[in-house]
Amino acid sequence: MNNKKILENLIKQKAILISDYDKPFKLSSGEFSNYYYNSKNCMFDPEGLDIISDLLLKEVRKFKVKSVGGLETGSIPLVTAISLRSSLTESDPLSAFFVRKEPKKHGPQSDGPLAFFEGNPLSPIVIVDDVITTGKSVINKTLDRIKELGMEVSGIICIIDR
């Protein structure tokens, strides 16, 4: 069985939650749904993370970028795994970073746009997320922050596009 099919089965088994119709789930977008995709159940499964990092690295490489990053917390295991896989399997490893939802209030980068960043963003960049519903958080909290640094974003990829 190929990796896409294995991941599809893992998502069906571990990540899809169905609510009672009188108590829908509130999504990060603020919308409500009877279906909730908790991809972290797959991301924190060893087989799931191995497959996800393999599939996402292949997608990221199509954009010819130097780094991968995304919004905390969903992207942190993903960009870490993608960067690690690239360093183990390729001669040109990808750098990784994440964007904070709130600026860091301590340390040397506690002022200005860098207060939102941890890691090593290198342009051009692909933004990675676990689940995208409307794209608002990716655009407003990640893409805009990266552009404030004057960096180029070549693409946005995710595990699940609602």
C-alpha positions in Angstrom: 0.0 0.0 0.0 1.4 3.5 -0.9 2.0 6.2 1.8 -0.9 8.3 0.7 -3.3 5.4 1.2 -1.7 4.5 4.6 -2.0 8.1 5.7 -5.6 8.3 4.6 -6.4 5.2 6.7 -4.6 6.6 9.7 -6.6 9.8 9.4 -9.8 7.9 9.2 -8.9 5.8 12.3 -7.2 8.4 14.5 -8.0 12.0 13.3 -11.7 12.3 12.4 -14.0 13.1 15.2 -17.8 13.2 14.7 -20.0 15.1 17.1 -23.5 14.6 18.2 -25.5 16.8 15.9 -26.8 18.9 18.7 -23.3 19.7 19.9 -21.0 20.6 17.0 -17.3 21.3 17.4 -16.1 24.9 17.3 -13.3 25.3 14.8 -10.3 27.6 15.1 -12.0 29.7 12.4 -14.9 30.3 14.7 -17.2 28.2 12.5 -19.0 25.1 13.9 -18.9 21.6 12.3 -20.0 18.1 13.2 -16.6 16.9 12.0 -13.3 17.8 13.6 -10.0 16.8 12.1 -7.5 16.3 15.0 -4.4 15.6 12.8 -2.2 15.7 15.9 -3.4 12.2 16.6 -1.6 11.2 13.4 1.4 13.6 13.8 2.3 12.1 17.2 2.0 8.6 15.9 5.5 7.4 14.8 4.2 5.8 11.6 2.0 8.8 10.9 4.7 11.4 11.4 7.2 9.4 9.3 4.7 9.1 6.4 3.5 12.8 6.8 7.1 14.1 6.7 7.9 12.0 3.6 4.8 13.2 1.7 5.1 16.8 2.7 8.8 17.0 1.9 8.0 15.8 -1.6 5.4 18.6 -1.9 7.7 21.2 -0.4 10.5 20.4 -2.8 8.3 21.3 -5.7 8.6 24.9 -4.7 12.4 25.0 -4.6 12.6 26.7 -1.2 15.2 27.0 1.6 13.0 26.7 4.6 9.6 25.5 6.0 7.6 27.1 8.7 4.2 27.7 10.1 2.1 28.9 13.0 2.5 27.4 16.4 1.5 24.8 17.5 0.2 22.6 14.7 3.2 23.3 12.4 6.0 22.7 15.0 6.2 18.9 14.7 5.6 19.1 11.0 8.4 21.5 10.1 10.7 19.8 12.5 10.1 16.4 10.9 10.3 17.8 7.3 13.6 19.5 8.1 15.0 16.4 9.8 14.0 14.2 6.9 15.6 16.6 4.4 18.8 16.5 6.4 18.9 12.7 6.4 17.9 12.1 2.8 19.2 15.1 0.8 22.3 17.1 0.2 20.4 20.4 0.6 18.5 20.3 3.9 15.7 22.6 4.7 15.8 25.1 7.6 12.8 25.2 9.9 11.0 27.8 12.0 7.7 28.6 13.5 5.6 31.8 14.0 4.3 32.6 17.5 0.7 33.8 17.9 1.9 36.4 20.3 5.3 38.1 20.3 8.0 36.8 22.6 8.3 39.2 25.5 11.8 38.3 26.6 15.2 37.6 25.2 17.2 39.4 22.5 14.4 39.3 19.9 11.6 40.7 22.0 10.9 43.7 19.9 9.8 44.1 16.2 8.8 41.4 13.8 11.4 38.9 14.9 9.6 38.7 18.3 7.1 36.4 16.5 9.7 33.9 15.2 11.6 30.9 16.5 14.1 29.0 14.4 15.7 29.9 11.1 13.5 31.3 8.4 15.3 31.5 5.0 13.7 32.9 1.9 12.0 31.5 -0.1 9.7 29.7 2.2 6.8 27.2 2.2 4.3 27.5 4.9 3.1 24.2 6.4 -0.1 23.6 8.5 -1.9 20.6 9.7 -5.5 21.5 8.9 -6.7 24.5 6.9 -10.4 25.4 7.0 -10.6 29.0 5.8 -7.0 29.9 5.5 -7.4 33.0 7.7 -4.8 32.0 10.4 -2.3 31.0 7.7 -2.7 34.3 5.9 -3.2 36.7 8.9 -0.9 35.2 11.4 1.8 33.5 9.3 2.0 34.8 5.8 1.7 38.4 6.8 4.4 38.0 9.6 6.8 36.4 7.1 6.3 39.2 4.6 7.0 41.7 7.4 10.5 40.3 7.5 10.8 40.9 3.7 10.8 37.2 2.9 9.2 35.4 0.0 6.6 32.7 0.4 6.4 30.3 -2.5 3.6 28.1 -1.3 1.3 26.9 1.4 0.7 23.1 2.1 -1.2 21.2 4.6 -2.2 17.6 5.6 -5.9 18.3 5.6 -7.7 21.0 3.5 -11.2 21.2 4.9 
